[in-house]
Amino acid sequence: MAAAAPSPPPVAALEQMSRTKMFGGHNLRFRHHSATLGCPMTFSVFLPPSPASDLPVLYWLSGLTCNDENFVTKAGAQRAAAAHGIALVAPDTSPRGLNIEGEADSWDFGVGAGFYLNATNEKWKNWRMYDYVVKELPKVLSDNFEQLNTSRASIFGHSMGGHGALTIYLKNTDKFKSVSAFSPVVNPINCPWGQKAFSNYLGPAKSDWEQEYDATCLIKKCNKISTPILIDQLEQGEDDKFLAEQQLLPRNFEEACKAVGAPLTLRMQPGYDHSYFFIATFIDDHIAHHSQFLKSA
């Protein structure tokens, strides 16, 4: 007698937390248990009022102290997403509720500050936001939303989330069609935020930091990037204090792109700050940027 076929893996159970209509589509928020992070996680999805199948997915990664709701309520992205027929997905920024000693002692490390990496320090072993975004969340989406085509995906983000979007894209150009960012942390091995996070999550070996989670280092290995990278950045330090504090270092990334011929559109925007007011001003440009690559995929 032939052996029975193996049972398919169970579909992740989702708890719907909210549903609101907007621009003909719907904002949905869900909670599920993350096997990757070992805790409940929330994420938000905007489904546009367009085809019932084959919707491309645009992931948004938020910055320090944020959760999945900041982007949904402040960026004003749904109008453009509805017009272009793109689903928006916004995960949280870190595990929550694990009660690890020191997880909430500072605003730029621990809860709300996952840095979209896989921690190797045993204490922070649940901080695996890289695997959550790249592996687990797309599977949760494909298992639960028949209308989504997670093989047609792009990614963008802000500040720490811009760092996450760039590094995830550069390491997974087979999974993501395009990338963009607002005021991203592009050279974290050389900025205070990155040095604090990486030394705690990854340990003291800076060679590990460079090889895995620094966009300026990663782009130097990518000589086949053909899709333009779009970055909007504040022009002066008095407008964005984090630029003045050498947290963002956009020119380092620009020089690295030039060295390998990677196409980069770096737009220095005068007078704006680091907030969602800045993001909302240019969000339509970013969604249009991704649409051209998602629709041609």
C-alpha positions as CSV (number, residue, x, y, z in Angstrom):
1,M,0.0,0.0,0.0
2,A,1.3,3.4,-0.9
3,A,2.3,5.6,1.9
4,A,-0.2,8.4,2.6
5,A,0.7,11.8,1.3
6,P,2.1,14.1,4.0
7,S,-0.4,16.5,5.4
8,P,0.0,20.1,4.3
9,P,1.4,22.5,6.9
10,P,-1.3,24.2,9.0
11,V,-2.4,27.6,7.8
12,A,-1.5,30.3,10.3
13,A,-4.5,31.3,12.3
14,L,-5.3,35.0,11.9
15,E,-7.4,37.1,14.3
16,Q,-8.9,40.1,12.6
17,M,-8.6,43.1,14.9
18,S,-10.2,45.8,12.7
19,R,-11.6,46.6,9.2
20,T,-12.1,50.1,7.8
21,K,-13.1,51.2,4.3
22,M,-10.9,53.7,2.6
23,F,-10.8,54.9,-1.1
24,G,-13.0,51.9,-2.0
25,G,-10.6,49.4,-0.5
26,H,-10.2,48.2,3.1
27,N,-7.6,48.6,5.9
28,L,-7.4,45.4,7.8
29,R,-5.4,44.7,10.9
30,F,-4.5,41.2,12.1
31,R,-2.8,39.4,15.0
32,H,-1.2,36.0,14.7
33,H,1.3,33.8,16.6
34,S,4.7,34.1,15.0
35,A,6.7,30.9,15.1
36,T,9.8,32.9,14.0
37,L,9.6,35.4,16.9
38,G,7.9,33.3,19.5
39,C,5.2,35.8,20.3
40,P,1.9,37.3,18.9
41,M,2.5,39.8,16.1
42,T,0.3,42.3,14.4
43,F,0.4,43.5,10.9
44,S,-1.8,45.8,8.7
45,V,-2.9,45.2,5.1
46,F,-4.6,47.7,2.7
47,L,-6.5,45.8,0.0
48,P,-7.4,48.1,-2.9
49,P,-10.7,48.0,-4.8
50,S,-9.2,46.3,-7.8
51,P,-8.9,42.8,-9.1
52,A,-9.9,39.9,-6.8
53,S,-6.7,38.1,-7.7
54,D,-3.1,38.6,-8.6
55,L,-2.6,41.8,-6.5
56,P,1.0,42.8,-6.2
57,V,2.3,43.5,-2.6
58,L,4.3,46.5,-1.4
59,Y,5.8,46.0,2.1
60,W,6.4,49.0,4.3
61,L,8.9,48.8,7.1
62,S,8.6,51.5,9.9
63,G,11.2,53.2,12.0
64,L,12.2,53.3,15.6
65,T,9.4,53.3,18.2
66,C,6.7,52.6,15.6
67,N,4.3,49.7,15.2
68,D,2.2,48.6,12.2
69,E,-0.3,51.4,12.7
70,N,1.9,54.5,12.2
71,F,2.1,54.1,8.5
72,V,-1.5,53.2,8.0
73,T,-2.8,56.2,9.9
74,K,-0.2,58.9,8.9
75,A,1.4,58.3,5.5
76,G,-1.7,58.7,3.4
77,A,-0.5,55.9,1.1
78,Q,-3.9,54.3,0.5
79,R,-5.1,56.7,-2.2
80,A,-2.1,56.0,-4.4
81,A,-2.2,52.3,-3.7
82,A,-5.9,52.1,-4.6
83,A,-5.2,54.0,-7.9
84,H,-2.3,51.7,-8.8
85,G,-4.0,48.5,-7.7
86,I,-1.3,47.6,-5.1
87,A,-1.8,45.9,-1.7
88,L,0.1,47.5,1.2
89,V,1.5,45.4,4.0
90,A,2.9,46.9,7.2
91,P,4.4,44.6,9.9
92,D,5.3,45.6,13.4
93,T,8.9,46.6,14.1
94,S,9.9,44.1,16.7
95,P,8.7,41.2,18.9
96,R,6.6,42.4,21.9
97,G,5.5,40.9,25.2
98,L,8.5,38.6,25.7
99,N,9.6,40.5,28.8
100,I,13.3,40.1,28.2
101,E,15.3,42.0,30.7
102,G,16.3,45.4,29.3
103,E,14.0,45.2,26.2
104,A,12.3,48.5,27.0
105,D,15.1,50.4,28.7
106,S,15.8,52.6,25.7
107,W,13.8,53.8,22.7
108,D,16.5,52.9,20.1
109,F,17.0,49.3,21.1
110,G,14.8,46.3,22.0
111,V,11.0,46.8,21.7
112,G,10.1,48.9,18.7
113,A,13.7,48.6,17.4
114,G,14.2,45.3,15.8
115,F,16.4,46.6,13.0
116,Y,15.1,43.9,10.6
117,L,18.0,41.5,11.4
118,N,18.4,38.1,12.9
119,A,20.0,38.4,16.3
120,T,22.8,36.0,17.1
121,N,23.1,37.0,20.8
122,E,21.3,34.3,22.8
123,K,19.5,36.8,25.0
124,W,17.9,38.4,21.9
125,K,17.3,35.2,20.0
126,N,13.6,36.1,19.4
127,W,14.6,39.2,17.6
128,R,14.5,37.7,14.1
129,M,12.7,40.4,12.1
130,Y,14.7,39.6,9.0
131,D,13.3,36.1,8.8
132,Y,9.8,37.3,9.8
133,V,9.7,39.8,6.9
134,V,11.4,37.7,4.3
135,K,10.0,34.3,5.1
136,E,7.2,34.0,7.6
137,L,5.0,37.0,6.8
138,P,4.9,36.4,3.0
139,K,3.8,32.8,3.8
140,V,1.1,34.0,6.2
141,L,-0.2,36.3,3.4
142,S,-0.2,33.7,0.7
143,D,-1.9,31.2,3.0
144,N,-4.7,33.6,4.0
145,F,-5.2,36.0,1.1
146,E,-6.0,34.3,-2.3
147,Q,-6.1,37.7,-4.0
148,L,-2.4,38.5,-3.2
149,N,0.5,37.5,-5.4
150,T,3.4,37.6,-3.0
151,S,5.8,36.6,-5.9
152,R,5.2,40.2,-7.2
153,A,6.5,42.2,-4.3
154,S,8.5,45.3,-3.6
155,I,9.6,46.9,-0.3
156,F,10.1,50.4,1.1
157,G,10.5,52.0,4.5
158,H,11.6,54.9,6.7
159,S,14.7,55.5,8.8
160,M,15.4,52.2,10.6
161,G,12.8,50.7,8.2
162,G,14.6,52.2,5.3
163,H,17.7,50.4,6.5
164,G,15.6,47.2,6.6
165,A,14.1,47.7,3.2
166,L,17.5,48.3,1.5
167,T,19.3,45.4,3.2
168,I,16.4,43.0,2.6
169,Y,16.2,44.0,-1.0
170,L,19.9,43.8,-1.7
171,K,20.0,40.3,-0.2
172,N,16.8,39.1,-2.0
173,T,16.6,40.7,-5.4
174,D,15.0,37.4,-6.5
175,K,12.1,38.1,-4.1
176,F,11.6,41.9,-4.4
177,K,11.2,43.8,-7.7
178,S,12.2,47.3,-6.3
179,V,13.1,49.2,-3.2
180,S,12.8,52.8,-2.0
181,A,13.3,54.6,1.3
182,F,12.7,57.8,3.2
183,S,15.7,59.1,5.3
184,P,17.1,55.6,5.7
185,V,19.9,54.5,8.0
186,V,22.2,53.4,5.1
187,N,25.5,52.8,6.9
188,P,24.7,51.5,10.3
189,I,28.1,50.2,11.1
190,N,29.3,53.8,11.2
191,C,26.4,55.4,13.1
192,P,25.4,55.4,16.8
193,W,22.1,53.7,16.3
194,G,23.6,50.9,14.3
195,Q,26.6,50.4,16.5
196,K,24.4,50.1,19.6
197,A,21.9,47.7,18.0
198,F,24.4,45.6,16.2
199,S,26.8,45.1,19.1
200,N,23.9,43.9,21.3
201,Y,22.0,41.8,18.7
202,L,25.0,40.5,16.8
203,G,28.0,40.7,19.1
204,P,31.3,42.6,18.6
205,A,32.5,41.2,15.2
206,K,32.0,44.1,12.9
207,S,32.8,41.9,9.9
208,D,29.5,40.1,10.6
209,W,27.7,43.5,10.6
210,E,29.1,44.5,7.3
211,Q,28.4,41.2,5.5
212,E,24.8,41.0,6.6
213,Y,23.1,44.2,7.5
214,D,24.8,47.4,6.1
215,A,23.4,48.7,2.8
216,T,26.5,50.6,2.0
217,C,28.6,47.5,2.4
218,L,26.1,45.2,0.6
219,I,25.7,47.4,-2.4
220,K,29.4,47.1,-3.1
221,K,28.8,43.4,-3.8
222,C,25.9,44.0,-6.1
223,N,27.1,44.8,-9.6
224,K,24.0,43.6,-11.3
225,I,21.4,46.0,-9.8
226,S,19.4,47.3,-12.7
227,T,16.3,48.6,-11.0
228,P,16.7,52.2,-9.8
229,I,16.8,52.7,-6.0
230,L,14.8,55.7,-4.9
231,I,15.7,57.6,-1.7
232,D,14.2,60.8,-0.4
233,Q,16.3,62.5,2.2
234,L,16.2,65.8,4.0
235,E,18.8,68.2,2.7
236,Q,20.2,69.8,5.9
237,G,20.9,68.8,9.4
238,E,18.8,71.7,10.9
239,D,15.8,70.1,9.2
240,D,16.5,66.5,10.2
241,K,18.4,66.3,13.5
242,F,19.3,62.7,12.8
243,L,21.1,63.7,9.6
244,A,23.1,66.2,11.7
245,E,23.8,63.5,14.3
246,Q,25.4,61.3,11.6
247,Q,22.8,58.6,12.0
248,L,21.8,58.4,8.3
249,L,24.9,59.0,6.2
250,P,23.2,59.1,2.8
251,R,26.4,60.3,0.9
252,N,28.2,57.1,2.0
253,F,25.6,55.1,0.2
254,E,25.6,57.4,-2.8
255,E,29.4,57.0,-3.2
256,A,29.1,53.2,-2.9
257,C,26.4,53.1,-5.6
258,K,28.6,55.2,-7.9
259,A,31.5,52.9,-7.3
260,V,29.6,49.8,-8.6
261,G,27.4,51.6,-11.1
262,A,24.2,50.9,-9.2
263,P,21.3,53.2,-10.3
264,L,20.4,55.5,-7.4
265,T,18.0,58.4,-7.4
266,L,18.9,60.4,-4.2
267,R,16.6,63.3,-3.9
268,M,17.6,65.9,-1.2
269,Q,14.5,67.6,-0.1
270,P,15.0,71.0,1.6
271,G,12.9,72.2,4.6
272,Y,11.2,68.9,5.6
273,D,11.8,67.0,8.8
274,H,12.1,63.3,9.8
275,S,8.4,62.9,10.4
276,Y,5.4,61.4,8.6
277,F,4.6,64.9,7.3
278,F,7.7,64.4,5.0
279,I,6.7,60.9,4.1
280,A,3.1,61.9,3.3
281,T,4.4,64.6,1.0
282,F,6.3,62.2,-1.3
283,I,4.5,58.8,-0.7
284,D,2.7,59.0,-4.1
285,D,6.0,59.2,-5.9
286,H,7.3,56.1,-4.2
287,I,4.2,54.1,-4.9
288,A,4.2,55.1,-8.5
289,H,7.9,54.2,-8.6
290,H,7.2,50.7,-7.4
291,S,4.1,50.3,-9.5
292,Q,6.1,50.4,-12.8
293,F,8.2,47.4,-11.7
294,L,5.4,45.5,-10.0
295,K,3.0,45.8,-13.0
296,S,5.7,44.8,-15.5
297,A,6.7,41.7,-13.4
